[in-house]
Amino acid sequence: MSELKLTILGSGSALPRGDAFHTSQVLEMRNKQFMIDCGEGAQIRMRQNCVHTARLNHIFISHLHGDHCFGLIGLISTLGMLGRTADITIHSHPDLEGLLAPQVKYFCSEFPFDVKFEPFSPYKSEVIYDDRSVTVTTLPLKHRVPSSGFLFEEKSTERHLVKKMLDAYEVPMVQYRAIKAGADFVTSDGEVVPNHRLTTDPTPPKRFAYMSDTAYTEKHLDLIHGVDCLYHESTFLAEDAARIKATLHSSASQAATLAKKAEVKQLIIGHYSARYTDSKVFLDEARAIFPNTHAAFDGASYLF
């Protein structure tokens, strides 16, 4: 399987900074692109970082606060002006269609593609996207408005063929598909060659979890356990306990604590409050608990 690539388009929170636009990112997975949240300025960051949209067909909106969805109408309009013809689907809280559809109808009615809305319930975990290679599952979060994270998972592939063994046993090509699926091979003289001699294990599927905005919660530990990468909001530092409680956000140390308990492979933190001017303070706080932490910044790309 190919590496997953995550590009951060916006790492800020409600009040953007000059170096940190509103929240948005693009995940490239199995030759597809998925946008996660679309804050104001997302399309600008896409052009600045040469993120092309030919394979972008699905957008996932975590919740209906402006810093996570105000960039949608601008992005849709730009896609139309660039000559896009493929439909685009937005997965979100049911209310988004009533808010955005009138704008699309007013400003983008002449474009040769449709904007489709696929609502999901932010109160239960369920699969909301499923194709031959990827599934997306919602992760209900704890915030001031209904909010949901997302778990992106590759599906398992078939076993890998060992060519020299296939040649040694003169396995016909017409049987390759069955062997990749786990079948043994029977030679012309009746010898049974076990599958494990002809193949190796499939590459482990990659998994990425996105959790923003939310107060600290452990209710998804089982679902996110061992993911290749966890993106978790860290709006505040631990010293801002009152603000954390009042706004139902998380601190860098809380994000790191969750990453440690879930035994994830790496943590990316972001969604910084504009009251801070340096993301290093978040990184220092998180790494004290979970060393393999990265501080997101606009334009950063991560492979995993």
Protein Blocks (a to p, Z undefined) as FASTA:
>chain_A
ZZdddddfbfcdfbccfklccddddddeehiacdehjaehklmmmmmnopafklmcbdcd
fbacfklmmmmmmmmmmmmmnopabdcdddddfklmmmmmmmmmmmmmmpccdcdddddd
fkbccdfbdcfkbccdddddddfbdcdddddddddddddddfklmmmnopafklmmmmmn
opacddfkopacdfklmpccddddddddddddddddfklmmmmgoiabdcdddfbafklm
mmmmmnopadfklmmmmmmmnopabdcdehiafkbcbfklmmmmmmmmmmpacdddehia
cdZZ
